[in-house]
Amino acid sequence: MKKLMLLFIIAGLVFSFSCSKAKKEEVAKTIKNEVKKEMKTDVKTEKEEINPLVVEFNTPFKVPPFDKIKVKHYVPAIKEGIKRQQAEIDAIINNSKAPTFVNTIEALEKSGATLTSTNNIFNILLSCLTNDEMQNSAKIIAPLLSKHIDSINLNEKLFFRIKVVKDQIEKFNLTGEQSKMLNDYYKEFVRGGANLKGEQKERFKAINGELAVLSLKFGDNILKETNKFKMVIDKKEDLAGLPQSSIDAAAQTAKENKLENKWMFTIHKPSLIPFLQYSEKRNLREKMYKAYINKGDNNDDLDNKKNIIKIIKLRTEKAKLLGFKSHAHFKLDNNMAKTPEKVEEFLLKLWKPALALAKKEREELQEMVKKDGKNFKLKAWDWWFYAEKLKKAKYALDDEQLRPYFKLENVRNGAFAVATKLFNITFTELKDIPKYHEDAKVFEVKNLDGSHLGVLYVDYFPRASKRGGAWMEAFRKQSNRNGKMVRPVISNNGNFSKPTADKPSLLTFEEVNTLFHEFGHAIHGLLSQCTYEKTSGTAVALDFVEMPSQVMENWTSQPEVLKMYAKHYKTGEVIPQELLDKVKKASLFNQGFGTVEYLAASLLDLKWHQLTSVEGIDVNKFENDYLNGLGLIPEIVSRYRTTYFNHIFAGMYSAGYYSYIWAEVLDADIFKLFKEKGIFDKDTAASFKKNIMEMGGKEESMKLYIKFMGREPKVGPLLKKRGLK
């Protein structure tokens, strides 16, 4: 730039003296060329330094440029995204033309593209590739976003325009999707505080800001607590009963932590569950189990009890500001169930038969303890161990017999094959494409005619930088923007058994179901054929969103499907019919336990969020008193205790954890139809694809269900599926 300034000074001097026209033209031309050269250099420098999140992605299928994104880019990109969206909002409210669907609702829907993209990428990587720098960025971003969202939802001029459009809805000749989106936006603004005034509005903003930070803190504490626990074993006799796969994985974990000739176990599920199932060392099972169920409840700097009380108090206050009795009433008003009373009635109908079945299972397990030559009373950390023994005794089946047939890559390809047969789509691995971690694999999803449908990232292994569990998210949702189809970029994450030095990743049958489940969510996002992001993919009621994923789980255990993917990792031999028969016979095994621990968590979530005050409440006493009052037996602990219930305190499932079993009523009913027609019946699959998977949230969830099934759901198939009938 100094050189450029010097050229302009020279130009001024030349033109200040009298000289020939030709001379002036020659000097001008020279300067012009030099300026061009200098400006090119300057632009190049700017491009090299520009934030990759705020410009169009120059990548295959416009996936995020992970190879260029650094943690330092997120906060500036979020700020820039907020600035851009605010300018777009200002343009809407300052439009001198009367409010219409296009200049208000559609303009609002199209606003914030940079912010949405950056926030999607940041949130996914915060969950699966976090570190201190990412978590510190999150603490900056959360209040910024909360403040920005409030500035939109509480903008009186914007809400006035939305209300005008809604009041004149008949005038605009809208499609069904547009009408649904208009109503959704109106309701979202009302629920976002648009009708609040003065001090109430300011308090509402403060509550949202506090909740954003508290939820982050809750999740951070659980991740740190999970990574903190390490049980190191240095005596071979303490490995008694453990399968070789578990021993090898523990040896590798120890080696990664620079511990030679030792074995390290953690409370990440792939390490914890086999230990509880097979370890003959009861004292070590107890140690592992208690470490898991006491996460966030150790009265230290990672303790979550105070965070919980603050979160419940703020959520209750917010609900009351909006005119609702409790947070549960506020949340469920947007779901299929509508009220907490209806959900509670539904859950308690299942609770009674499930608890009775669990008590019978407890008696059988206590008898197994006696047969084992022991005289102690069964405890929670014994259940998995003796259930595995009982399953082996009853059905000559255990998870280790199945693992060799469930190589991760085969299972994944089996899920792909099911989707191909049902929905006429294919999956092709992409090698030369940006990835955020070496564990991630990327696939292009296409229709059978070769046309592009979307991109799928799968990331299946646990690591210290990844939260527990399994989930689906979208880096980019499907939409139709300005007449151009925008195809989705979807992410599936899991925490499955890792490969060892001499074995590939071999899954348990539970992990197989989880992979298919999350893949079902992915397909829901990939098949979407909507106009707007607001309605596309998984943008449906919370107690409907789990249905497509749980429907997909049903295919895992079908003999016809198992033969497609369940092949021995060494020999390639298809899983023997004898084993398939055992799997089928054992399908209802331990269902009392599984149903009760899940229902306990669902009811606990609902109870917390029906509170109207938290004055004087002790978190653990509240939990224990409520669950004991329900009759929960001490040998079973709620699937999630309050202090590590990420779904409801750091996720979107507050007052909504019941959604999984609500959706299971729907999925059991739907799969019963597939079984009657044929699990790959073309007409049934085509109807399911058209009326549910492609529809996103274009219509109310129950309408979509009835359109496919021809009637409302029935609970009978679920009771039969879980052995409760």
Protein Blocks (a to p, Z undefined) as FASTA:
>chain_A
ZZmmmmmmmmmmmmmpccdfklmmmmmmmmmmmmmmmmmmmmmmmmmmpcfklpccdbeh
hiacfklpcfklmmmmmmmmmmmmmmmmmmmmmpmbdcdfklmmmmmmmgoklmmmmmmm
mmmmmmmogcfklmmmmmmmmmmmmmmmmmmmmmmklmmmmmmmmmmmmmnopafklmmm
mmmmmmmmmmnopmpghjlmmmmmmmmmmmmmmmmmmmmmmmmmmmmpccddfbfklmgo
iafklmmmmmmmmmmnopghiacddfbfklmmmmmmmmmblklmmmmmmmmmmgoilopa
kbcklmmmmmmmmmmmmmmmnopablklmmmmmmmnlpaklmmmmmmmmmmmmmmmmmmm
mmmmmmmmmmnopabdcdfklmmmmmmmmmmmmnopafklmmmmmcfklmmmmmmmmmmm
mnopacdddfbbcdfbfkbccdddddfkopafbdcdddfbdcfkbcehjddddfbacdde
ehiacddddddddddddddfkbccdddfklmmmmmmmmmmmmmmmmpccfbfklgcjlcc
fklmmmmmmmmmmmmmgmklmmmmmccfklopacdfklmmmmmmmmmgoklmmmmmmmmm
mmmmmmmmmpcbfghiafklmmmmmmmmnopafkbccfbafklmmklmmmckgoklmmmm
mmmmmmmmmmmmmmmnopklfklmmmmmmmmmmnmmmbcfklmmmmmnopacdfklmmmm
nopZZ
